[in-house]
């Protein structure tokens, strides 16, 4: 059964990861940490920021690790 505590932890982690994703994306563009298409292997048309997983990594253990 899902408890109210688990739902609250999930919602807080969701909000943190969403907010952190926006900040990390801006940081990646500012620091020029992006994947640029090379015309051979990559299928994207324009540069894509590479640090998106960092936001999820930072927000998830913060709440679930401290239970």
C-alpha positions, -999 to +999 in steps of 0.1 A: +000+000+000+012+035-008+014+057+023+010+095+024+046+098+034+057+081+001+035+103-019+049+134-003+085+122-008+077+115-045+061+149-051+090+168-034+116+148-055+096+155-086+095+192-079+132+193-071+142+174-102+120+196-124+135+227-110+170+214-110+167+203-146+160+239-157+190+252-137+213+225-149+202+230-185+210+267-183+244+259-167+252+234-194+245+260-221+266+286-202+295+263-198+291+250-233+287+214-222+266+204-251+265+176-277+268+190-312+255+171-343+284+158-364+264+148-395+274+111-392+263+094-361+241+119-343+205+123-354+196+156-336+196+187-357+210+212-331+231+212-300+217+194-269+228+200-233+245+170-217+240+175-179+204+165-175+210+134-155+228+155-128+195+171-118+178+138-113+208+124-095+209+153-071+172+154-062+164+116-059+188+106-031+182+137-011+148+126+000+148+088-004+183+085+011+173+103+043+143+081+053 
